[in-house]
Amino acid sequence: MILLSWKCSLCQMLIRRTLHIVLITHFNVLVTYGLVPVKIQPFSLPQIIEEGKTIQITCGIEEGDDPIEFSWFKNGKVLQSKEQWTIHTIGRLSVFIINNVNTKHIGNYTCIATNPAGTDSFSSELKVRGSPRWIHEPQDITVGIGGRAFIRCSASGYPKPEIRWKRILGGGVDGGFVTLPETGRVKMDKDGALVIDSVLSEDAGYYSCEASTGVAADINKSVLLTVRGENTSFSFFLLQRIVRTFM
């Protein structure tokens, strides 16, 4: 009899807990169902920003019930407040501020707002007019005869920087130069890298990559290609550089 009473009490407790969970779940569904999904007020950025300015992007809510959470992304990567920028969120408004803007800040900025009924997002592109900045700065390289030389060169900026490669003549960085073709054994690929297939000993020397937006000062970098082979364990041009350093 005592065992039967204990089982009945346990059954009643389990039933009450199950009903409690069902009622809470049903209530939450009803509350969520009655909420208005969030919708962001469209925003836009100035067509072109000059370097050194402060830019402010305001993300406000056109409609939707509280509570609302905001998050910011640049080119798909989440952003948080740091030295370069700050994020201020107050209620139904979030403000993203970039201080001393430069070409490194070029990109697509996205505000995402979320409430219990849904999520909305809005994006705008930031364009900064200024001097180009290196994304991949060219570096010296050593390649064996018959190998493949690949020297990366790319830069950010607005308008989009034009990349040009030149072969420096005369065995030094102060010599004349000749512009390299875009096709053939020695060429520039679509991403701006210098590519030399089936490297020959005469390919050794200095090459210069230049990035230009056409509206600000260009940037350029000279690099040394050293070719190693049966009779060239050390580039003649590299030897010149060492001699010049100690003169």
PyRosetta script that sets phi, psi and omega in degrees:
from pyrosetta import init, pose_from_sequence

init()
pose = pose_from_sequence("MILLSWKCSLCQMLIRRTLHIVLITHFNVLVTYGLVPVKIQPFSLPQIIEEGKTIQITCGIEEGDDPIEFSWFKNGKVLQSKEQWTIHTIGRLSVFIINNVNTKHIGNYTCIATNPAGTDSFSSELKVRGSPRWIHEPQDITVGIGGRAFIRCSASGYPKPEIRWKRILGGGVDGGFVTLPETGRVKMDKDGALVIDSVLSEDAGYYSCEASTGVAADINKSVLLTVRGENTSFSFFLLQRIVRTFM")
pose.set_psi(1, -43.3)
pose.set_omega(1, 179.1)
pose.set_phi(2, -65.3)
pose.set_psi(2, -40.6)
pose.set_omega(2, 179.3)
pose.set_phi(3, -62.7)
pose.set_psi(3, -40.3)
pose.set_omega(3, 179.8)
pose.set_phi(4, -66.0)
pose.set_psi(4, -40.8)
pose.set_omega(4, 179.1)
pose.set_phi(5, -64.2)
pose.set_psi(5, -40.3)
pose.set_omega(5, 179.4)
pose.set_phi(6, -64.2)
pose.set_psi(6, -40.8)
pose.set_omega(6, 178.7)
pose.set_phi(7, -64.8)
pose.set_psi(7, -40.2)
pose.set_omega(7, 179.2)
pose.set_phi(8, -64.4)
pose.set_psi(8, -41.6)
pose.set_omega(8, 179.2)
pose.set_phi(9, -62.7)
pose.set_psi(9, -43.0)
pose.set_omega(9, 178.7)
pose.set_phi(10, -62.8)
pose.set_psi(10, -41.2)
pose.set_omega(10, 178.6)
pose.set_phi(11, -62.7)
pose.set_psi(11, -42.8)
pose.set_omega(11, -179.8)
pose.set_phi(12, -63.2)
pose.set_psi(12, -40.0)
pose.set_omega(12, 179.6)
pose.set_phi(13, -65.3)
pose.set_psi(13, -43.1)
pose.set_omega(13, 178.6)
pose.set_phi(14, -64.2)
pose.set_psi(14, -38.9)
pose.set_omega(14, 179.1)
pose.set_phi(15, -64.9)
pose.set_psi(15, -43.7)
pose.set_omega(15, -179.8)
pose.set_phi(16, -63.2)
pose.set_psi(16, -42.1)
pose.set_omega(16, 179.2)
pose.set_phi(17, -65.7)
pose.set_psi(17, -40.2)
pose.set_omega(17, 178.6)
pose.set_phi(18, -63.4)
pose.set_psi(18, -44.7)
pose.set_omega(18, 178.6)
pose.set_phi(19, -62.7)
pose.set_psi(19, -38.1)
pose.set_omega(19, 179.6)
pose.set_phi(20, -62.5)
pose.set_psi(20, -44.5)
pose.set_omega(20, 179.5)
pose.set_phi(21, -65.1)
pose.set_psi(21, -42.8)
pose.set_omega(21, 180.0)
pose.set_phi(22, -62.7)
pose.set_psi(22, -43.5)
pose.set_omega(22, -179.6)
pose.set_phi(23, -65.0)
pose.set_psi(23, -42.3)
pose.set_omega(23, 179.5)
pose.set_phi(24, -64.1)
pose.set_psi(24, -44.8)
pose.set_omega(24, 178.9)
pose.set_phi(25, -61.3)
pose.set_psi(25, -44.2)
pose.set_omega(25, 179.6)
pose.set_phi(26, -62.9)
pose.set_psi(26, -39.1)
pose.set_omega(26, 179.9)
pose.set_phi(27, -65.5)
pose.set_psi(27, -43.8)
pose.set_omega(27, 179.6)
pose.set_phi(28, -63.4)
pose.set_psi(28, -38.1)
pose.set_omega(28, 177.8)
pose.set_phi(29, -63.5)
pose.set_psi(29, -43.1)
pose.set_omega(29, -179.9)
pose.set_phi(30, -64.6)
pose.set_psi(30, -41.5)
pose.set_omega(30, 180.0)
pose.set_phi(31, -64.2)
pose.set_psi(31, -47.5)
pose.set_omega(31, 179.5)
pose.set_phi(32, -62.4)
pose.set_psi(32, -40.3)
pose.set_omega(32, -179.9)
pose.set_phi(33, -62.4)
pose.set_psi(33, -31.6)
pose.set_omega(33, -178.2)
pose.set_phi(34, -84.6)
pose.set_psi(34, -9.7)
pose.set_omega(34, -179.0)
pose.set_phi(35, -79.5)
pose.set_psi(35, 150.5)
pose.set_omega(35, 176.2)
pose.set_phi(36, -90.0)
pose.set_psi(36, 125.5)
pose.set_omega(36, 178.7)
pose.set_phi(37, -59.2)
pose.set_psi(37, 151.2)
pose.set_omega(37, -178.1)
pose.set_phi(38, -75.5)
pose.set_psi(38, 145.5)
pose.set_omega(38, 176.4)
pose.set_phi(39, -140.7)
pose.set_psi(39, 127.5)
pose.set_omega(39, -176.8)
pose.set_phi(40, -83.8)
pose.set_psi(40, 138.6)
pose.set_omega(40, 172.9)
pose.set_phi(41, -71.7)
pose.set_psi(41, 121.1)
pose.set_omega(41, -178.5)
pose.set_phi(42, -56.0)
pose.set_psi(42, 141.6)
pose.set_omega(42, 178.0)
pose.set_phi(43, -131.7)
pose.set_psi(43, 163.2)
pose.set_omega(43, 179.5)
pose.set_phi(44, -142.6)
pose.set_psi(44, 158.4)
pose.set_omega(44, 178.1)
pose.set_phi(45, -108.7)
pose.set_psi(45, 156.3)
pose.set_omega(45, 173.9)
pose.set_phi(46, -54.3)
pose.set_psi(46, 149.6)
pose.set_omega(46, -175.5)
pose.set_phi(47, -58.2)
pose.set_psi(47, -43.6)
pose.set_omega(47, 178.9)
pose.set_phi(48, -141.3)
pose.set_psi(48, 134.4)
pose.set_omega(48, 178.3)
pose.set_phi(49, -109.6)
pose.set_psi(49, 138.6)
pose.set_omega(49, 175.7)
pose.set_phi(50, -84.8)
pose.set_psi(50, 148.2)
pose.set_omega(50, 177.5)
pose.set_phi(51, -58.7)
pose.set_psi(51, 145.1)
pose.set_omega(51, 177.2)
pose.set_phi(52, 92.7)
pose.set_psi(52, -11.6)
pose.set_omega(52, -179.4)
pose.set_phi(53, -80.2)
pose.set_psi(53, 168.7)
pose.set_omega(53, 172.3)
pose.set_phi(54, -106.9)
pose.set_psi(54, 129.6)
pose.set_omega(54, -178.6)
pose.set_phi(55, -113.5)
pose.set_psi(55, 138.8)
pose.set_omega(55, -179.9)
pose.set_phi(56, -127.0)
pose.set_psi(56, 125.7)
pose.set_omega(56, 178.4)
pose.set_phi(57, -113.4)
pose.set_psi(57, 120.3)
pose.set_omega(57, -177.4)
pose.set_phi(58, -106.9)
pose.set_psi(58, 124.8)
pose.set_omega(58, 179.5)
pose.set_phi(59, -113.2)
pose.set_psi(59, 109.0)
pose.set_omega(59, -179.4)
pose.set_phi(60, -115.4)
pose.set_psi(60, 165.1)
pose.set_omega(60, -176.8)
pose.set_phi(61, -101.6)
pose.set_psi(61, 124.9)
pose.set_omega(61, 178.3)
pose.set_phi(62, -80.1)
pose.set_psi(62, -39.1)
pose.set_omega(62, 176.0)
pose.set_phi(63, -160.2)
pose.set_psi(63, 161.8)
pose.set_omega(63, -179.2)
pose.set_phi(64, 129.9)
pose.set_psi(64, 146.3)
pose.set_omega(64, -176.9)
pose.set_phi(65, -87.7)
pose.set_psi(65, 152.0)
pose.set_omega(65, 174.6)
pose.set_phi(66, -73.7)
pose.set_psi(66, 161.4)
pose.set_omega(66, -2.0)
pose.set_phi(67, -81.2)
pose.set_psi(67, 152.0)
pose.set_omega(67, -177.9)
pose.set_phi(68, -125.2)
pose.set_psi(68, 134.3)
pose.set_omega(68, 176.2)
pose.set_phi(69, -115.9)
pose.set_psi(69, 141.6)
pose.set_omega(69, -179.0)
pose.set_phi(70, -114.2)
pose.set_psi(70, 150.7)
pose.set_omega(70, 170.5)
pose.set_phi(71, -147.6)
pose.set_psi(71, 150.7)
pose.set_omega(71, -177.2)
pose.set_phi(72, -120.8)
pose.set_psi(72, 144.5)
pose.set_omega(72, 179.7)
pose.set_phi(73, -135.6)
pose.set_psi(73, 147.6)
pose.set_omega(73, 170.2)
pose.set_phi(74, -121.8)
pose.set_psi(74, 120.3)
pose.set_omega(74, -178.9)
pose.set_phi(75, 50.3)
pose.set_psi(75, 38.9)
pose.set_omega(75, 175.9)
pose.set_phi(76, 86.6)
pose.set_psi(76, -2.3)
pose.set_omega(76, -179.7)
pose.set_phi(77, -106.4)
pose.set_psi(77, 134.3)
pose.set_omega(77, -175.8)
pose.set_phi(78, -65.8)
pose.set_psi(78, 143.9)
pose.set_omega(78, -179.4)
pose.set_phi(79, -116.1)
pose.set_psi(79, 145.4)
pose.set_omega(79, 174.2)
pose.set_phi(80, -135.1)
pose.set_psi(80, 159.1)
pose.set_omega(80, -178.8)
pose.set_phi(81, -58.2)
pose.set_psi(81, 134.8)
pose.set_omega(81, 176.0)
pose.set_phi(82, -154.2)
pose.set_psi(82, -171.1)
pose.set_omega(82, -174.7)
pose.set_phi(83, -60.6)
pose.set_psi(83, -38.0)
pose.set_omega(83, -175.2)
pose.set_phi(84, -75.5)
pose.set_psi(84, -27.9)
pose.set_omega(84, -177.9)
pose.set_phi(85, -151.1)
pose.set_psi(85, 162.3)
pose.set_omega(85, 178.7)
pose.set_phi(86, -134.1)
pose.set_psi(86, 151.6)
pose.set_omega(86, 178.7)
pose.set_phi(87, -124.0)
pose.set_psi(87, 124.3)
pose.set_omega(87, 177.9)
pose.set_phi(88, -118.0)
pose.set_psi(88, 121.1)
pose.set_omega(88, 179.3)
pose.set_phi(89, -121.3)
pose.set_psi(89, 123.4)
pose.set_omega(89, 178.9)
pose.set_phi(90, -132.2)
pose.set_psi(90, 110.0)
pose.set_omega(90, 177.3)
pose.set_phi(91, 58.6)
pose.set_psi(91, -112.6)
pose.set_omega(91, -174.8)
pose.set_phi(92, -100.5)
pose.set_psi(92, 24.0)
pose.set_omega(92, -176.9)
pose.set_phi(93, -140.6)
pose.set_psi(93, 135.8)
pose.set_omega(93, 175.5)
pose.set_phi(94, -131.0)
pose.set_psi(94, 131.2)
pose.set_omega(94, -177.0)
pose.set_phi(95, -119.9)
pose.set_psi(95, 126.6)
pose.set_omega(95, 178.3)
pose.set_phi(96, -107.5)
pose.set_psi(96, 122.2)
pose.set_omega(96, -174.8)
pose.set_phi(97, -120.8)
pose.set_psi(97, 128.5)
pose.set_omega(97, 174.9)
pose.set_phi(98, -111.7)
pose.set_psi(98, 121.2)
pose.set_omega(98, 178.0)
pose.set_phi(99, -94.0)
pose.set_psi(99, 142.7)
pose.set_omega(99, 177.5)
pose.set_phi(100, 51.5)
pose.set_psi(100, 58.9)
pose.set_omega(100, -174.6)
pose.set_phi(101, -63.3)
pose.set_psi(101, 143.9)
pose.set_omega(101, 175.0)
pose.set_phi(102, -143.2)
pose.set_psi(102, -177.8)
pose.set_omega(102, -173.7)
pose.set_phi(103, -65.3)
pose.set_psi(103, -17.8)
pose.set_omega(103, 176.3)
pose.set_phi(104, -67.2)
pose.set_psi(104, -19.4)
pose.set_omega(104, -178.1)
pose.set_phi(105, -88.6)
pose.set_psi(105, -0.2)
pose.set_omega(105, 178.5)
pose.set_phi(106, -60.6)
pose.set_psi(106, 136.8)
pose.set_omega(106, 178.0)
pose.set_phi(107, 158.2)
pose.set_psi(107, -178.8)
pose.set_omega(107, 177.6)
pose.set_phi(108, -95.7)
pose.set_psi(108, 124.7)
pose.set_omega(108, -179.6)
pose.set_phi(109, -108.4)
pose.set_psi(109, 132.2)
pose.set_omega(109, -175.4)
pose.set_phi(110, -124.8)
pose.set_psi(110, 131.5)
pose.set_omega(110, 172.1)
pose.set_phi(111, -103.4)
pose.set_psi(111, 130.8)
pose.set_omega(111, 177.2)
pose.set_phi(112, -119.8)
pose.set_psi(112, 127.7)
pose.set_omega(112, 178.6)
pose.set_phi(113, -118.0)
pose.set_psi(113, 139.1)
pose.set_omega(113, -176.4)
pose.set_phi(114, -135.9)
pose.set_psi(114, 135.1)
pose.set_omega(114, 168.6)
pose.set_phi(115, -131.9)
pose.set_psi(115, 175.3)
pose.set_omega(115, -176.2)
pose.set_phi(116, -58.9)
pose.set_psi(116, -17.1)
pose.set_omega(116, -176.6)
pose.set_phi(117, -98.2)
pose.set_psi(117, -9.0)
pose.set_omega(117, -179.5)
pose.set_phi(118, 164.1)
pose.set_psi(118, -175.3)
pose.set_omega(118, -177.4)
pose.set_phi(119, -135.5)
pose.set_psi(119, 143.6)
pose.set_omega(119, 175.5)
pose.set_phi(120, -136.7)
pose.set_psi(120, 154.7)
pose.set_omega(120, 179.0)
pose.set_phi(121, -141.7)
pose.set_psi(121, 156.4)
pose.set_omega(121, 175.8)
pose.set_phi(122, -148.8)
pose.set_psi(122, 139.7)
pose.set_omega(122, -175.9)
pose.set_phi(123, -125.8)
pose.set_psi(123, 153.2)
pose.set_omega(123, 174.9)
pose.set_phi(124, -148.2)
pose.set_psi(124, 145.8)
pose.set_omega(124, -176.9)
pose.set_phi(125, -94.5)
pose.set_psi(125, 133.8)
pose.set_omega(125, 177.2)
pose.set_phi(126, -101.7)
pose.set_psi(126, 124.2)
pose.set_omega(126, 177.4)
pose.set_phi(127, -117.6)
pose.set_psi(127, 128.0)
pose.set_omega(127, -177.6)
pose.set_phi(128, -120.4)
pose.set_psi(128, 122.9)
pose.set_omega(128, 179.3)
pose.set_phi(129, -89.7)
pose.set_psi(129, 123.6)
pose.set_omega(129, -179.4)
pose.set_phi(130, 179.3)
pose.set_psi(130, -174.2)
pose.set_omega(130, -179.3)
pose.set_phi(131, -64.1)
pose.set_psi(131, 143.7)
pose.set_omega(131, 177.2)
pose.set_phi(132, -66.2)
pose.set_psi(132, 153.7)
pose.set_omega(132, 176.6)
pose.set_phi(133, -129.5)
pose.set_psi(133, 144.1)
pose.set_omega(133, -177.0)
pose.set_phi(134, -65.7)
pose.set_psi(134, 133.5)
pose.set_omega(134, 165.0)
pose.set_phi(135, -96.4)
pose.set_psi(135, -50.7)
pose.set_omega(135, 173.1)
pose.set_phi(136, -124.7)
pose.set_psi(136, 102.5)
pose.set_omega(136, 179.7)
pose.set_phi(137, -79.9)
pose.set_psi(137, 131.1)
pose.set_omega(137, -177.2)
pose.set_phi(138, -60.2)
pose.set_psi(138, 147.2)
pose.set_omega(138, -179.4)
pose.set_phi(139, -132.1)
pose.set_psi(139, 152.1)
pose.set_omega(139, 175.8)
pose.set_phi(140, -57.3)
pose.set_psi(140, 152.3)
pose.set_omega(140, -177.3)
pose.set_phi(141, -145.6)
pose.set_psi(141, 148.9)
pose.set_omega(141, 175.5)
pose.set_phi(142, -121.2)
pose.set_psi(142, 129.4)
pose.set_omega(142, -176.6)
pose.set_phi(143, -135.8)
pose.set_psi(143, 145.3)
pose.set_omega(143, 176.1)
pose.set_phi(144, -81.8)
pose.set_psi(144, 155.2)
pose.set_omega(144, 177.8)
pose.set_phi(145, -56.7)
pose.set_psi(145, 134.4)
pose.set_omega(145, -178.6)
pose.set_phi(146, 86.8)
pose.set_psi(146, -7.6)
pose.set_omega(146, 179.9)
pose.set_phi(147, -83.1)
pose.set_psi(147, -168.0)
pose.set_omega(147, -177.9)
pose.set_phi(148, -123.3)
pose.set_psi(148, 123.0)
pose.set_omega(148, 177.2)
pose.set_phi(149, -94.3)
pose.set_psi(149, 132.1)
pose.set_omega(149, -179.5)
pose.set_phi(150, -137.3)
pose.set_psi(150, 111.3)
pose.set_omega(150, -177.8)
pose.set_phi(151, -120.0)
pose.set_psi(151, 113.9)
pose.set_omega(151, -176.8)
pose.set_phi(152, -75.5)
pose.set_psi(152, 145.5)
pose.set_omega(152, 176.6)
pose.set_phi(153, -156.4)
pose.set_psi(153, 113.5)
pose.set_omega(153, 176.4)
pose.set_phi(154, -151.4)
pose.set_psi(154, 155.2)
pose.set_omega(154, -176.3)
pose.set_phi(155, -146.0)
pose.set_psi(155, 154.5)
pose.set_omega(155, 175.1)
pose.set_phi(156, -101.9)
pose.set_psi(156, 159.7)
pose.set_omega(156, 179.2)
pose.set_phi(157, 157.2)
pose.set_psi(157, 169.7)
pose.set_omega(157, 176.1)
pose.set_phi(158, -139.3)
pose.set_psi(158, 128.7)
pose.set_omega(158, -3.0)
pose.set_phi(159, -59.2)
pose.set_psi(159, 164.7)
pose.set_omega(159, -177.5)
pose.set_phi(160, -55.3)
pose.set_psi(160, 125.8)
pose.set_omega(160, -176.7)
pose.set_phi(161, -60.7)
pose.set_psi(161, 141.8)
pose.set_omega(161, 173.1)
pose.set_phi(162, -93.2)
pose.set_psi(162, 130.6)
pose.set_omega(162, -178.9)
pose.set_phi(163, -100.1)
pose.set_psi(163, 131.8)
pose.set_omega(163, 176.8)
pose.set_phi(164, -132.7)
pose.set_psi(164, 135.9)
pose.set_omega(164, 176.3)
pose.set_phi(165, -109.5)
pose.set_psi(165, 141.7)
pose.set_omega(165, 177.6)
pose.set_phi(166, -133.0)
pose.set_psi(166, 147.9)
pose.set_omega(166, 173.9)
pose.set_phi(167, -96.6)
pose.set_psi(167, 122.6)
pose.set_omega(167, -179.2)
pose.set_phi(168, -85.8)
pose.set_psi(168, 129.2)
pose.set_omega(168, -175.9)
pose.set_phi(169, -96.6)
pose.set_psi(169, 163.7)
pose.set_omega(169, 173.7)
pose.set_phi(170, 87.6)
pose.set_psi(170, 4.1)
pose.set_omega(170, 174.7)
pose.set_phi(171, 76.8)
pose.set_psi(171, 17.0)
pose.set_omega(171, 179.5)
pose.set_phi(172, -158.7)
pose.set_psi(172, 166.7)
pose.set_omega(172, -175.5)
pose.set_phi(173, -70.9)
pose.set_psi(173, -14.3)
pose.set_omega(173, -178.6)
pose.set_phi(174, -97.9)
pose.set_psi(174, 6.4)
pose.set_omega(174, -178.5)
pose.set_phi(175, -80.2)
pose.set_psi(175, -177.8)
pose.set_omega(175, 175.3)
pose.set_phi(176, -73.8)
pose.set_psi(176, -175.9)
pose.set_omega(176, -177.5)
pose.set_phi(177, -149.0)
pose.set_psi(177, 163.0)
pose.set_omega(177, 174.8)
pose.set_phi(178, -133.6)
pose.set_psi(178, 133.7)
pose.set_omega(178, -179.5)
pose.set_phi(179, -70.7)
pose.set_psi(179, 136.0)
pose.set_omega(179, -177.3)
pose.set_phi(180, -84.6)
pose.set_psi(180, 148.0)
pose.set_omega(180, 178.6)
pose.set_phi(181, -74.7)
pose.set_psi(181, 168.1)
pose.set_omega(181, 179.4)
pose.set_phi(182, -98.1)
pose.set_psi(182, -0.7)
pose.set_omega(182, 178.3)
pose.set_phi(183, -137.5)
pose.set_psi(183, 168.5)
pose.set_omega(183, 178.5)
pose.set_phi(184, 100.7)
pose.set_psi(184, -165.1)
pose.set_omega(184, -177.9)
pose.set_phi(185, -68.9)
pose.set_psi(185, -36.1)
pose.set_omega(185, 176.3)
pose.set_phi(186, -109.9)
pose.set_psi(186, 116.0)
pose.set_omega(186, -173.4)
pose.set_phi(187, -154.7)
pose.set_psi(187, 171.1)
pose.set_omega(187, 174.0)
pose.set_phi(188, -109.5)
pose.set_psi(188, 131.9)
pose.set_omega(188, -179.6)
pose.set_phi(189, -82.7)
pose.set_psi(189, 179.2)
pose.set_omega(189, -173.7)
pose.set_phi(190, -66.0)
pose.set_psi(190, -19.8)
pose.set_omega(190, -179.1)
pose.set_phi(191, -97.2)
pose.set_psi(191, 4.1)
pose.set_omega(191, 176.9)
pose.set_phi(192, 96.9)
pose.set_psi(192, -2.3)
pose.set_omega(192, -178.6)
pose.set_phi(193, -77.7)
pose.set_psi(193, 145.9)
pose.set_omega(193, 173.6)
pose.set_phi(194, -85.3)
pose.set_psi(194, 128.6)
pose.set_omega(194, -178.6)
pose.set_phi(195, -124.7)
pose.set_psi(195, 126.0)
pose.set_omega(195, 175.7)
pose.set_phi(196, -124.9)
pose.set_psi(196, 113.5)
pose.set_omega(196, 179.8)
pose.set_phi(197, -89.8)
pose.set_psi(197, 150.7)
pose.set_omega(197, 177.1)
pose.set_phi(198, 47.9)
pose.set_psi(198, 61.2)
pose.set_omega(198, -174.3)
pose.set_phi(199, -55.5)
pose.set_psi(199, 136.0)
pose.set_omega(199, 176.7)
pose.set_phi(200, -109.7)
pose.set_psi(200, 162.5)
pose.set_omega(200, -179.7)
pose.set_phi(201, -61.8)
pose.set_psi(201, -33.7)
pose.set_omega(201, -179.2)
pose.set_phi(202, -73.4)
pose.set_psi(202, -6.4)
pose.set_omega(202, 176.0)
pose.set_phi(203, -77.2)
pose.set_psi(203, -14.7)
pose.set_omega(203, -179.2)
pose.set_phi(204, -61.7)
pose.set_psi(204, 141.8)
pose.set_omega(204, 178.7)
pose.set_phi(205, 147.6)
pose.set_psi(205, -167.6)
pose.set_omega(205, -177.7)
pose.set_phi(206, -95.9)
pose.set_psi(206, 139.5)
pose.set_omega(206, 175.9)
pose.set_phi(207, -129.8)
pose.set_psi(207, 147.2)
pose.set_omega(207, -177.8)
pose.set_phi(208, -124.5)
pose.set_psi(208, 131.4)
pose.set_omega(208, 175.1)
pose.set_phi(209, -106.7)
pose.set_psi(209, 132.6)
pose.set_omega(209, -179.2)
pose.set_phi(210, -124.2)
pose.set_psi(210, 134.9)
pose.set_omega(210, 176.9)
pose.set_phi(211, -117.6)
pose.set_psi(211, 128.8)
pose.set_omega(211, -175.9)
pose.set_phi(212, -137.2)
pose.set_psi(212, 133.1)
pose.set_omega(212, 173.7)
pose.set_phi(213, -96.8)
pose.set_psi(213, -14.6)
pose.set_omega(213, -179.7)
pose.set_phi(214, 84.1)
pose.set_psi(214, -4.9)
pose.set_omega(214, -178.4)
pose.set_phi(215, -125.8)
pose.set_psi(215, -4.2)
pose.set_omega(215, -179.4)
pose.set_phi(216, -148.2)
pose.set_psi(216, 177.1)
pose.set_omega(216, -177.7)
pose.set_phi(217, -60.2)
pose.set_psi(217, 136.3)
pose.set_omega(217, 177.6)
pose.set_phi(218, -74.8)
pose.set_psi(218, 162.1)
pose.set_omega(218, 170.5)
pose.set_phi(219, -123.0)
pose.set_psi(219, 147.6)
pose.set_omega(219, 178.1)
pose.set_phi(220, -148.8)
pose.set_psi(220, 157.2)
pose.set_omega(220, -179.2)
pose.set_phi(221, -144.2)
pose.set_psi(221, 128.9)
pose.set_omega(221, 176.4)
pose.set_phi(222, -97.7)
pose.set_psi(222, 136.5)
pose.set_omega(222, -179.7)
pose.set_phi(223, -130.0)
pose.set_psi(223, 158.8)
pose.set_omega(223, -178.6)
pose.set_phi(224, -108.7)
pose.set_psi(224, 127.4)
pose.set_omega(224, 171.9)
pose.set_phi(225, -98.8)
pose.set_psi(225, 116.1)
pose.set_omega(225, 176.7)
pose.set_phi(226, -101.8)
pose.set_psi(226, 130.0)
pose.set_omega(226, -179.2)
pose.set_phi(227, -110.9)
pose.set_psi(227, 123.6)
pose.set_omega(227, 178.3)
pose.set_phi(228, -105.5)
pose.set_psi(228, 137.7)
pose.set_omega(228, 178.4)
pose.set_phi(229, -156.7)
pose.set_psi(229, -162.9)
pose.set_omega(229, -177.5)
pose.set_phi(230, -58.8)
pose.set_psi(230, -39.6)
pose.set_omega(230, -175.1)
pose.set_phi(231, -115.2)
pose.set_psi(231, 10.7)
pose.set_omega(231, -176.8)
pose.set_phi(232, -136.5)
pose.set_psi(232, 73.2)
pose.set_omega(232, 177.8)
pose.set_phi(233, -73.8)
pose.set_psi(233, -16.3)
pose.set_omega(233, 179.9)
pose.set_phi(234, -144.1)
pose.set_psi(234, 132.4)
pose.set_omega(234, -176.4)
pose.set_phi(235, -66.8)
pose.set_psi(235, 138.1)
pose.set_omega(235, 175.7)
pose.set_phi(236, -61.0)
pose.set_psi(236, -35.0)
pose.set_omega(236, -179.0)
pose.set_phi(237, -71.3)
pose.set_psi(237, -35.1)
pose.set_omega(237, 176.3)
pose.set_phi(238, -66.2)
pose.set_psi(238, -38.7)
pose.set_omega(238, 176.6)
pose.set_phi(239, -61.4)
pose.set_psi(239, -40.4)
pose.set_omega(239, 177.8)
pose.set_phi(240, -60.5)
pose.set_psi(240, -42.8)
pose.set_omega(240, -179.1)
pose.set_phi(241, -61.4)
pose.set_psi(241, -42.9)
pose.set_omega(241, -179.6)
pose.set_phi(242, -64.9)
pose.set_psi(242, -44.5)
pose.set_omega(242, 179.3)
pose.set_phi(243, -60.5)
pose.set_psi(243, -44.3)
pose.set_omega(243, -178.5)
pose.set_phi(244, -63.2)
pose.set_psi(244, -33.4)
pose.set_omega(244, -178.7)
pose.set_phi(245, -65.4)
pose.set_psi(245, -35.8)
pose.set_omega(245, -175.2)
pose.set_phi(246, -97.2)
pose.set_psi(246, 4.1)
pose.set_omega(246, 178.6)
pose.set_phi(247, -83.3)
pose.dump_pdb("model.pdb")
